[in-house]
């Protein structure tokens, strides 16, 4: 997705199995992602985490510190405003 515009999306956590998290995209597609140990996801509350997607791409969850995706400072600041509390 490098260099493509990213769209934020709320992903519903479907479950955890070890280091694998299953998340559901609002369109109903369930995806599985490996999450490094002790890395919290960007929680939105009520069982949702923040993710991003690109044109024609899968959505993937973001880590709490927004290190997984290459974001501009402006993008990073805008996404952090979405985090409650």
C-alpha positions as CSV (number, residue, x, y, z in Angstrom):
1,X,0.0,0.0,0.0
2,X,3.0,2.2,0.0
3,X,2.3,5.6,-1.6
4,X,-1.4,4.9,-1.9
5,X,-4.1,6.9,-0.1
6,X,-5.2,5.1,3.0
7,X,-8.8,5.2,4.4
8,X,-9.3,4.7,8.2
9,X,-11.9,2.0,9.0
10,X,-13.2,0.5,12.3
11,X,-12.6,-3.2,12.5
12,X,-14.6,-5.5,14.8
13,X,-12.4,-7.9,16.8
14,X,-13.8,-11.4,16.2
15,X,-11.2,-13.2,18.3
16,X,-7.7,-13.9,19.3
17,X,-5.8,-17.2,18.9
18,X,-2.2,-16.8,20.2
19,X,-0.7,-14.0,18.2
20,X,-3.3,-14.0,15.5
21,X,-6.2,-11.6,15.7
22,X,-9.4,-12.0,13.6
23,X,-11.1,-8.8,12.6
24,X,-14.2,-8.1,10.6
25,X,-14.3,-5.3,8.0
26,X,-17.6,-3.3,7.9
27,X,-18.4,-5.1,4.6
28,X,-18.3,-8.4,6.6
29,X,-15.0,-9.8,5.4
30,X,-13.1,-11.4,8.2
31,X,-9.3,-11.3,8.0
32,X,-6.6,-12.8,10.2
33,X,-3.4,-10.9,11.1
34,X,-0.3,-11.8,13.1
35,X,0.3,-9.3,15.9
36,X,3.7,-9.1,17.6
37,X,3.6,-10.0,21.3
38,X,2.8,-7.2,23.8
39,X,1.8,-4.9,21.0
40,X,-1.6,-3.3,21.7
41,X,-3.9,-2.5,18.9
42,X,-5.4,1.0,18.4
43,X,-8.6,0.5,20.4
44,X,-11.7,2.5,19.5
45,X,-13.8,0.9,22.3
46,X,-16.7,-1.6,22.2
47,X,-14.6,-4.3,20.6
48,X,-13.4,-2.2,17.7
49,X,-9.9,-1.3,16.6
50,X,-8.7,1.3,14.1
51,X,-7.5,-0.1,10.8
52,X,-6.7,1.3,7.3
53,X,-7.4,0.1,3.8
54,X,-6.3,1.2,0.4
55,X,-8.0,1.0,-3.0
56,X,-8.9,-2.6,-3.6
57,X,-6.9,-3.8,-0.6
58,X,-7.6,-5.7,2.6
59,X,-8.0,-3.6,5.8
60,X,-5.4,-4.2,8.4
61,X,-5.4,-3.2,12.1
62,X,-3.1,-0.5,13.4
63,X,-1.0,-0.7,16.5
64,X,-1.6,1.8,19.3
65,X,1.5,3.8,18.5
66,X,0.9,3.8,14.7
67,X,4.2,2.3,13.9
68,X,3.1,-0.4,11.4
69,X,2.0,1.9,8.7
70,X,4.1,4.6,7.0
71,X,2.1,7.7,7.8
72,X,2.8,11.3,7.4
73,X,2.9,13.4,10.6
74,X,-0.4,14.9,9.5
75,X,-2.0,11.5,9.0
76,X,-0.7,10.2,12.3
77,X,-2.1,13.3,14.2
78,X,-5.5,12.9,12.5
79,X,-5.7,9.2,13.4
80,X,-4.7,9.8,17.0
81,X,-7.7,12.2,17.4
82,X,-9.9,9.2,16.7
83,X,-8.7,7.4,19.8
84,X,-10.9,7.8,22.9
85,X,-9.6,9.0,26.2
